[in-house]
Amino acid sequence: MTFRKYSFIGEPDPKSGETVQDRLLSMQTEQRPHRARIADIALIAVFLLVIYGFAAATFITPDVRFSETENRELQQLPKLSTPMDGTLAERIAAGRFLDRLLSGRFASETSAWFADQFPLRGVAVELKAMIELASLKAENNNVMLGSGGVLIERNDRLDTEKLGKNLAAAEAFAEYAITQGKTVTFALAGSVFDMAGEYYPAIYGAGASHALWSAVLDRLGSLEDVFLDLRGAVGGDGAYRYYKTDHHWTTEGAYRAYAAIMESMGIEPYSESEFTSTRVSDKFYGTTWSSSGMSWVGPDEMWYWRWDGDEDVTVRINDSGREIKGLYDTSYLDKKDKYSSFVGGNNALLYIYEGDSFDDDGRECLLLIKDSFAHSVAPFLARYFKIIMVDPRYYKKAAADLLPSADRVLFLYSPPTLAESTSLTILRAGIDKQ
């Protein structure tokens, strides 16, 4: 059948009443319609296989407890009720029957479980990162991809209520320590986000971190008298002082922080030449790399700056009673979490000393209240002091009870920790009753 030329393609034929669109559609449906049905069925089958296949695989495969890549515990299959021995009637009376379902915890933990235990999760995370960058967002999971492969975790989140509580607790502890005759230093570390403005993606301004620091500085109160800003000391002039795959400073950056801390105490620090720099890994992938999904970014190098006699120092982890001979737990160098090789990583309370016991070490005692930025600084400080190292994120006793053993107190924190957790509020414990 032929059509005459129409002035409008949608104009009907005077004889048949059909438009060009009508006839073309009819021709398409007449061309082996069973093939179209087969294609539709195949597409639906593949879609259902992917959806239900992955769901079934999530339930069938054993749960993974720990992610080496992300350095964290993964959500396990949640329970409807809080575990409790006893009969059904006893569990109901105690509020332990279906309590997690009714409170909403079961639903929230189920969502987290699916996200954590999803098959091929690593591939999906990397694919998501690629899509986000391809859409010109320049970041994924709150991590920016900077020039030169520098991964920059955004630290512009600001919870003024948490920040105020943390700083108030630190201030109360510092004031109490001073009344007990202790010398106090409150030092804050700059992060990659603060110092790597030259590496920022073009769509971000280099001053994005100022709001957090301004909020901290405005709320220092009496801590201002003992405050030490480490950003200028460590510097961000393009030197290798912050890892590109992690939020911590490198060992070179840690040395510069240590030197500034010692000078603020009126003690001359050892020069760089008095340390031996040893590369211990060229395959360090930090926590920022893990959360970014940008697995194509290459690793960092990790170095120890050793000093004569540091192998004789003992690190005693109070949590477990385990002792490390020397300042480094080198077993972590064979794991993903290589940063934990510095003084054994995150622990609630540990003691660093020379000699047979902490009490036998006759040097000044430093009470170091810290987050993880202090781990790579501690080996430098241990050359001068015996150290009681407390992490309020995990230590749930009264840190004030440790003050009688200390001569000096050093707070060493990064502003994001102050703004994102309420860990320092535990420092108020024991002060009022003293």
C-alpha positions as CSV (number, residue, x, y, z in Angstrom):
1,M,0.0,0.0,0.0
2,T,1.3,3.4,-0.9
3,F,0.5,6.8,0.7
4,R,0.2,10.0,-0.9
5,K,2.3,12.9,0.4
6,Y,0.5,14.6,3.3
7,S,1.1,18.1,4.6
8,F,1.0,16.6,8.1
9,I,2.2,13.1,8.9
10,G,-0.6,12.6,11.4
11,E,-3.3,13.5,8.7
12,P,-5.6,10.5,7.9
13,D,-5.8,9.0,4.5
14,P,-9.1,10.1,2.9
15,K,-9.9,6.5,1.7
16,S,-8.8,4.3,4.6
17,G,-8.9,6.8,7.5
18,E,-5.4,5.6,8.6
19,T,-2.5,7.9,9.5
20,V,1.1,7.1,8.7
21,Q,1.6,6.3,12.4
22,D,-1.3,3.9,12.4
23,R,0.0,2.0,9.4
24,L,3.6,1.8,10.7
25,L,2.4,0.5,14.1
26,S,0.3,-2.1,12.3
27,M,3.3,-3.2,10.3
28,Q,5.4,-3.6,13.4
29,T,2.9,-5.7,15.2
30,E,2.3,-7.9,12.1
31,Q,6.1,-8.8,12.0
32,R,6.3,-12.1,13.9
33,P,4.5,-11.0,17.1
34,H,5.6,-14.2,18.9
35,R,9.2,-13.0,18.8
36,A,8.2,-9.8,20.6
37,R,6.4,-11.9,23.2
38,I,9.5,-14.1,23.7
39,A,11.7,-11.1,24.1
40,D,9.4,-9.6,26.7
41,I,9.2,-12.8,28.6
42,A,13.0,-13.2,28.5
43,L,13.5,-9.7,29.8
44,I,11.0,-10.2,32.7
45,A,12.7,-13.6,33.5
46,V,16.1,-12.0,33.7
47,F,14.8,-9.2,35.8
48,L,13.2,-11.6,38.3
49,L,16.2,-13.8,38.3
50,V,18.5,-10.9,39.3
51,I,16.1,-9.6,42.0
52,Y,15.1,-12.9,43.6
53,G,18.5,-14.5,42.9
54,F,20.4,-11.9,44.8
55,A,17.8,-11.9,47.6
56,A,18.1,-15.7,47.9
57,A,21.9,-15.6,47.8
58,T,21.8,-13.0,50.6
59,F,19.9,-15.5,52.8
60,I,21.8,-18.6,51.7
61,T,25.4,-17.4,51.9
62,P,26.9,-17.2,55.5
63,D,27.1,-13.7,57.0
64,V,30.5,-12.0,56.9
65,R,31.3,-10.7,60.3
66,F,34.1,-8.2,59.5
67,S,35.0,-6.2,56.5
68,E,38.8,-5.9,56.0
69,T,38.2,-3.3,53.3
70,E,36.0,-1.0,55.5
71,N,37.7,-2.0,58.8
72,R,34.4,-2.5,60.6
73,E,32.0,-5.1,61.9
74,L,29.1,-5.9,59.5
75,Q,25.5,-6.1,60.5
76,Q,24.4,-9.7,61.2
77,L,21.0,-11.2,60.6
78,P,18.8,-9.4,63.2
79,K,16.5,-11.1,65.7
80,L,12.9,-10.4,66.4
81,S,13.3,-10.6,70.2
82,T,16.2,-9.8,72.6
83,P,17.7,-13.1,73.6
84,M,16.7,-14.3,77.1
85,D,16.5,-17.6,78.8
86,G,13.1,-18.6,80.2
87,T,9.6,-19.5,79.2
88,L,7.5,-17.6,76.8
89,A,5.4,-16.1,79.7
90,E,8.6,-15.0,81.4
91,R,10.0,-13.4,78.3
92,I,6.7,-11.6,77.7
93,A,6.7,-10.4,81.3
94,A,10.3,-9.1,80.9
95,G,9.4,-7.4,77.7
96,R,11.8,-9.6,75.7
97,F,9.3,-11.1,73.3
98,L,9.1,-9.4,69.8
99,D,10.5,-6.3,71.5
100,R,13.0,-5.6,68.7
101,L,10.2,-5.9,66.1
102,L,7.8,-3.6,68.0
103,S,10.5,-1.0,68.7
104,G,11.5,-0.7,65.1
105,R,15.1,-2.0,65.7
106,F,14.4,-5.2,63.7
107,A,13.4,-3.2,60.6
108,S,16.3,-0.8,60.8
109,E,18.8,-3.6,61.4
110,T,17.3,-5.7,58.5
111,S,17.9,-2.8,56.2
112,A,21.5,-2.5,57.4
113,W,21.9,-6.3,57.1
114,F,20.8,-6.3,53.4
115,A,23.2,-3.4,52.7
116,D,26.1,-5.1,54.4
117,Q,25.6,-8.7,53.3
118,F,24.5,-8.0,49.7
119,P,26.3,-10.4,47.3
120,L,29.0,-8.7,45.2
121,R,28.7,-5.7,47.4
122,G,32.2,-4.5,46.7
123,V,31.5,-4.5,42.9
124,A,28.3,-2.6,43.5
125,V,30.0,0.0,45.7
126,E,32.7,0.6,43.1
127,L,30.1,0.8,40.3
128,K,28.2,3.4,42.4
129,A,31.3,5.5,42.8
130,M,31.9,5.4,39.0
131,I,28.3,6.5,38.3
132,E,28.5,9.4,40.9
133,L,31.8,10.7,39.4
134,A,30.4,10.3,35.8
135,S,27.5,12.5,36.8
136,L,30.0,15.2,37.7
137,K,29.3,15.1,41.4
138,A,33.0,14.8,42.2
139,E,32.3,12.7,45.3
140,N,30.8,9.5,46.6
141,N,29.8,8.5,50.1
142,N,30.9,11.9,51.4
143,V,34.4,11.5,49.9
144,M,35.7,13.9,47.2
145,L,38.2,12.7,44.5
146,G,40.8,15.4,44.4
147,S,43.6,16.0,42.0
148,G,46.5,13.5,42.0
149,G,44.1,10.8,43.4
150,V,43.9,12.5,46.8
151,L,40.7,11.3,48.6
152,I,39.3,14.0,50.8
153,E,36.6,13.1,53.4
154,R,34.2,16.0,53.8
155,N,34.2,17.2,57.4
156,D,31.8,20.0,57.1
157,R,29.1,18.3,59.2
158,L,28.5,20.4,62.3
159,D,26.4,19.4,65.3
160,T,26.8,22.4,67.6
161,E,25.0,20.6,70.5
162,K,27.5,17.7,70.5
163,L,30.4,20.0,70.0
164,G,29.3,22.2,72.9
165,K,28.9,19.2,75.2
166,N,32.3,17.7,74.3
167,L,34.2,21.0,74.7
168,A,32.4,21.8,78.0
169,A,33.4,18.3,79.3
170,A,37.0,18.8,78.2
171,E,37.1,22.3,79.7
172,A,35.7,20.9,83.1
173,F,38.4,18.2,83.1
174,A,41.2,20.6,82.2
175,E,40.2,23.1,84.9
176,Y,40.1,20.3,87.5
177,A,43.5,18.9,86.3
178,I,45.0,22.4,86.7
179,T,43.6,22.6,90.3
180,Q,45.5,19.4,90.9
181,G,48.7,20.9,89.8
182,K,48.8,19.4,86.4
183,T,50.1,21.1,83.2
184,V,47.4,21.0,80.5
185,T,47.7,21.3,76.7
186,F,44.6,21.1,74.4
187,A,45.8,20.4,70.9
188,L,43.6,20.1,67.8
189,A,44.8,18.3,64.6
190,G,43.9,19.5,61.1
191,S,42.5,16.9,58.8
192,V,43.0,16.3,55.0
193,F,39.8,18.3,54.5
194,D,41.3,21.3,56.2
195,M,44.7,21.2,54.7
196,A,44.3,19.8,51.1
197,G,42.5,22.7,49.6
198,E,44.9,22.7,46.6
199,Y,43.7,19.2,45.7
200,Y,39.9,20.0,45.9
201,P,37.8,19.3,42.9
202,A,37.1,22.5,41.0
203,I,33.4,22.7,42.0
204,Y,34.3,22.9,45.7
205,G,35.7,26.0,47.5
206,A,38.8,25.5,49.5
207,G,37.3,27.3,52.6
208,A,34.6,24.7,53.2
209,S,36.1,23.5,56.5
210,H,36.1,27.0,58.1
211,A,32.7,26.7,59.7
212,L,33.7,23.7,61.8
213,W,36.9,25.3,63.0
214,S,35.2,28.7,63.7
215,A,32.6,26.9,65.8
216,V,35.3,25.1,67.8
217,L,37.3,28.3,68.3
218,D,34.2,30.2,69.4
219,R,33.4,27.6,72.1
220,L,36.9,27.0,73.6
221,G,36.1,29.0,76.8
222,S,39.0,28.6,79.3
223,L,40.6,26.0,77.0
224,E,41.8,29.0,74.9
225,D,44.5,29.5,77.6
226,V,46.0,26.1,76.9
227,F,45.0,25.7,73.2
228,L,47.4,24.6,70.4
229,D,46.3,24.7,66.8
230,L,48.4,22.1,64.9
231,R,47.2,23.0,61.4
232,G,50.0,25.6,60.9
233,A,52.7,23.3,62.4
234,V,51.9,20.3,60.2
235,G,51.2,22.4,57.2
236,G,49.5,21.7,53.9
237,D,52.1,22.9,51.4
238,G,52.0,19.8,49.2
239,A,54.5,17.8,51.3
240,Y,53.6,14.3,52.2
241,R,52.1,15.0,55.6
242,Y,48.6,13.5,55.1
243,Y,47.8,10.2,53.5
244,K,45.9,10.4,50.3
245,T,43.7,7.3,51.2
246,D,43.2,8.1,54.9
247,H,42.2,10.9,57.1
248,H,45.2,10.8,59.4
249,W,48.5,12.5,59.0
250,T,51.6,10.6,57.8
251,T,54.5,9.9,60.1
252,E,56.2,13.0,58.8
253,G,53.1,15.0,59.7
254,A,53.0,13.3,63.1
255,Y,56.6,14.3,63.7
256,R,55.7,18.0,63.0
257,A,52.7,17.8,65.4
258,Y,55.0,16.2,68.1
259,A,57.6,19.0,67.7
260,A,54.9,21.7,68.1
261,I,53.5,20.0,71.2
262,M,56.9,19.7,72.8
263,E,57.7,23.3,72.1
264,S,54.4,24.4,73.6
265,M,55.5,22.6,76.8
266,G,58.8,24.3,76.8
267,I,60.8,21.2,75.9
268,E,63.1,21.1,72.9
269,P,62.1,18.3,70.5
270,Y,64.5,15.9,68.9
271,S,65.5,16.9,65.3
272,E,64.5,14.9,62.3
273,S,68.1,13.7,61.9
274,E,67.8,11.9,65.3
275,F,65.3,9.5,63.9
276,T,65.7,6.7,61.4
277,S,63.0,6.6,58.8
278,T,62.0,3.1,57.6
279,R,59.4,2.3,55.0
280,V,57.2,-0.6,56.4
281,S,54.6,-0.8,53.6
282,D,53.8,0.6,50.2
283,K,50.3,-0.9,50.2
284,F,48.5,1.1,52.8
285,Y,44.8,1.7,51.9
286,G,43.2,3.9,54.6
287,T,39.6,4.3,55.8
288,T,38.8,7.1,53.4
289,W,39.7,4.8,50.5
290,S,37.5,2.1,52.0
291,S,34.4,4.3,52.2
292,S,34.9,6.0,48.9
293,G,34.3,3.0,46.6
294,M,37.1,4.4,44.4
295,S,39.2,1.2,44.5
296,W,41.2,2.3,41.4
297,V,43.1,4.9,43.6
298,G,46.6,3.6,44.4
299,P,47.9,3.0,47.9
300,D,50.0,5.1,50.3
301,E,53.4,4.3,51.8
302,M,53.7,3.9,55.5
303,W,56.9,4.8,57.4
304,Y,58.1,4.4,61.0
305,W,60.5,7.0,62.4
306,R,62.6,4.9,64.8
307,W,64.9,6.0,67.6
308,D,67.6,4.1,69.6
309,G,66.0,2.1,72.4
310,D,62.4,2.3,71.2
311,E,62.3,-1.5,70.8
312,D,62.7,-1.7,74.6
313,V,59.6,0.3,75.3
314,T,56.5,-1.7,76.5
315,V,53.0,-1.0,75.4
316,R,50.5,-2.7,77.8
317,I,46.9,-2.7,76.6
318,N,44.8,-2.6,79.7
319,D,41.7,-3.9,78.0
320,S,43.2,-7.3,77.3
321,G,46.3,-7.3,79.4
322,R,48.3,-7.9,76.2
323,E,51.8,-6.4,76.0
324,I,53.6,-5.2,72.9
325,K,57.4,-5.1,73.0
326,G,58.3,-1.9,71.2
327,L,55.9,0.8,70.0
328,Y,54.6,-1.0,67.0
329,D,52.4,-4.0,66.5
330,T,53.8,-5.2,63.2
331,S,51.2,-8.0,62.9
332,Y,48.9,-5.3,61.5
333,L,51.2,-4.7,58.6
334,D,49.9,-8.0,57.1
335,K,46.3,-6.7,57.4
336,K,44.2,-4.1,55.7
337,D,44.2,-1.9,58.9
338,K,47.9,-1.1,58.9
339,Y,47.4,2.2,60.8
340,S,46.7,0.1,63.9
341,S,50.3,-1.0,64.0
342,F,51.0,2.3,65.8
343,V,50.8,1.4,69.5
344,G,48.2,-1.4,68.8
345,G,45.4,0.8,67.4
346,N,42.1,1.7,69.1
347,N,42.0,0.7,72.8
348,A,40.3,2.1,75.8
349,L,43.3,2.4,78.0
350,L,47.0,1.5,77.6
351,Y,50.3,2.2,79.3
352,I,53.6,3.0,77.6
353,Y,56.8,2.8,79.7
354,E,60.4,1.8,79.8
355,G,61.8,-0.8,82.2
356,D,60.1,-3.7,83.9
357,S,56.9,-1.9,84.9
358,F,55.1,1.4,84.6
359,D,55.9,2.3,88.2
360,D,59.6,1.6,87.7
361,D,59.8,4.2,84.9
362,G,61.0,7.3,86.7
363,R,60.2,9.8,83.9
364,E,57.4,12.3,83.9
365,C,54.0,10.8,83.2
366,L,51.8,12.2,80.4
367,L,48.0,11.5,80.5
368,L,47.1,11.5,76.9
369,I,43.4,11.9,76.2
370,K,42.9,11.4,72.5
371,D,41.3,10.1,69.3
372,S,43.2,8.0,66.7
373,F,45.3,11.0,65.5
374,A,47.5,10.5,68.6
375,H,48.5,6.9,67.6
376,S,51.3,8.0,65.2
377,V,52.4,10.8,67.6
378,A,52.7,8.5,70.7
379,P,56.0,6.9,69.5
380,F,57.6,10.3,69.5
381,L,56.2,11.4,72.9
382,A,57.4,8.1,74.4
383,R,60.9,9.2,74.0
384,Y,60.3,11.8,76.8
385,F,57.4,10.5,78.9
386,K,55.8,7.4,80.2
387,I,52.3,7.6,79.0
388,I,48.8,6.7,80.1
389,M,46.7,6.8,76.9
390,V,42.9,7.1,77.2
391,D,40.4,7.0,74.5
392,P,37.0,8.3,75.8
393,R,35.2,6.6,72.9
394,Y,35.9,3.3,74.6
395,Y,36.9,4.1,78.2
396,K,33.8,4.3,80.3
397,K,35.4,4.8,83.7
398,A,36.4,8.1,85.5
399,A,39.5,9.4,83.8
400,A,39.9,11.7,86.8
401,D,41.0,8.7,88.8
402,L,44.1,8.5,86.6
403,L,45.2,12.1,87.3
404,P,47.2,11.3,90.5
405,S,49.7,9.3,88.5
406,A,50.1,12.1,85.9
407,D,52.3,15.1,85.7
408,R,50.9,16.5,82.5
409,V,47.7,16.2,80.5
410,L,47.5,16.4,76.7
411,F,44.3,16.4,74.8
412,L,44.9,15.5,71.2
413,Y,41.8,15.5,69.0
414,S,40.6,16.3,65.5
415,P,37.6,18.7,65.2
416,P,35.3,16.1,63.4
417,T,35.5,13.8,66.5
418,L,34.4,16.7,68.7
419,A,31.5,17.5,66.4
420,E,30.3,14.0,65.6
421,S,30.4,12.1,68.9
422,T,29.7,12.7,72.6
423,S,32.7,10.7,73.7
424,L,34.3,13.4,75.8
425,T,31.3,13.8,78.1
426,I,32.5,10.8,80.1
427,L,35.3,13.1,81.3
428,R,32.9,14.7,83.7
429,A,32.7,11.4,85.6
430,G,34.4,11.6,89.0
431,I,35.1,15.3,88.9
432,D,32.2,16.5,91.1
433,K,32.9,14.0,93.8
434,Q,36.6,14.8,94.1
